[in-house]
């Protein structure tokens, strides 16, 4: 377990963050692995995988809520030295994750076909997407337990075991995917269903590794069988804190769909260019999420230890590091934008749209360092309502109305949309920073 309530803050932050960065990269790699092998089956299979992935992303707000509540409570208890209470809360978080994951799996199994149809899937794409989803939902409980288990380990200062679990999960998926998809080594050729089975198997094994680490105390916190027995008051405490975080993620997901619809009014070249450029920005945001998660643990533990000043310093140190990373990456994206977009689509109209998006918005993503890192720090303190409110104001009160308006007032229309994104990023980042500076989160009870 890393000592987070004393010693150099930079060392603690780096020791927490680097394994999480590796895990995040591996998580993204796993989706690329699936896409690589399924791409050999044809366009219908790729479209089915895309549909399935879109549906599975709908689970993320729920997982995020449980993880946020877990980090807020467990890190605070660990920092205060109340390890029995931390283990009890961890056990109830795992039970809640298992129960919600099982419910999601059953609901997803029966609604898979309808969801694929709702997203526009027809014919083979709908059939293949339904098969992929039903198998994926079998593993939903493992996904929920894995995410929450990783959050427990993170809260106790251990991010290395989750990284090892993710490494093994990727290796297993890398080996099993071609075997199940193409029927190698005597296995039946399952096509798209094979990709789902490989992913489920790798997720279950990773979840078991994390549970074993918690059960034996190798992760720094020992969760006994007795801690798994249902205690609804404790479980509700975790869920209650996490609900605003789920609302925040849901509002982001819905806004993405609305913004895509607005961009589509500018033509399919704009959609393609925006889609390519947005992928680069997702990579740009990854260090912010990692540093934010590390800051959440540092804030929670130091508040538990009665050191609010150190908690504040940890959050701002994480922001400073992310600001430097964001500025450098934004400069690279702006300078080399045509090259980056052309790699994915050489169509001149697509390149023009993607380049304009990257050059208008990239430097404004620096403000995301405030909204993401400080937002996560607030959540680590148990203040999950404020990040939700600022996100809703920034996205639905600023970005969406501005996008509608500026798409009609600015020529070309897509330029107006890009500026609406930039303005919303700025407003959201400043709101979170100002709220954090009030210090009201220091006295938040969890």
TANORLIN-V685197 format. One line per field, one symbol per residue. ss: DSSP state (h for helix, s for strand, l for the rest). phi: phi as a letter, one per 20 degrees, with the letter a starting at -180 (. if undefined). burial: b if it has 24 or more other ideal C-beta (glycine too) atoms within 12 Angstrom, else e. Layout:
BEGIN
ss->???
phi->???
burial->???
END
This chain:
BEGIN
ss->llllllllhhhhhhhhhhhhhhhhhhhhhhhhhhhhhhhhhlhhhhhhhhhhhhhhhhhhhhhhhhhhhhhhhhhhhhhlllhhhhhhhhhhhhhhhhhhhhhhhhhhhhhhhhhhhhllllhhhhhhhhhhhhhhhhlhhhhhhhhhhhhhhhhllllhhhhhhhhhhhhhhhhhhhhhhhlhhhlllllhhhhhhhhhhhhhhhhhhhhhhhhhllllllllhhhhlllhhhhhhhhhhhhhhhhhhhhhhhhhhhhhhhhhlllhhhhhhhhhhhhhhhhhhhhhhhhhhhhhhhhhhhhhlllhhhhhhhhhhhhhhhhhhhhhhhhhhhhlhhhhhhhhlllhhhhhhhhhhhhhhhhhhhhhhhhhhhhhhhhhlllhhhhhhhhhhhhhhhhhhhhhhhhhhlllhhhhhhhhhhhhhhhhhhhhhhhhhhlhhhhlll
phi->.efddbnffgffffffffffffffffffffffggffffgfeoffffffffffffffffffgfgffffffffgeffffffeneffffffffffffffffffffffffffgedgffffffenfclfffffffgfffffffeffffffffffffffffenddffgffffffgfffffffgffffdmelnfffdmgfffffffffffffffffffffffenfeocddegffefgcffffffffffeggfffffffffffgfffffffffeofffffffffffffffffegffffffffffffffffffemcffffffffffffgfffffffffffffffdggffffgebeggffffffffffffegfffgffffffffffffffeneeffgfffffffeeedfffffgfffeeddfgfffffffffffgffffffffffgffmfffefec
burial->bbebbeeebeebbbbbbebbbebbebbeebbebbbebbeebeebbbbbbbbbbbbbbbbbbbbbbbbbbbbbbbbbbbbeeebebbbbbbbbbbbbbbbbbeebbeebbeebbebbeebebeeebbbbbbbbbbbbbbbbbbbbbbbbbbbbbbbbbbbbbbbbbbbbbbebbbebbbbbbbeeeeeeebbbbbbbbbbbbbbbbbbebbbebbbeeebbbbbeeebbeeeeebbebbbbbbbbbbbbbbbbbebbeebbebbbebeebbbbbbbbbbbbbebbbbbbbbbbbbbbbbbbbbbbbebbebbbebbbbbbbbbbebbbebbeebbeebbebbeeebeeeebbbbbbbbbbbbbbbbbbbbbbbbbbbbbbbbbbbbbbbbbbbbbbbebbbbbbeebbeeeebbbbbbbbbbbbbbbbbbbbbbebbeeeebbebeb
END
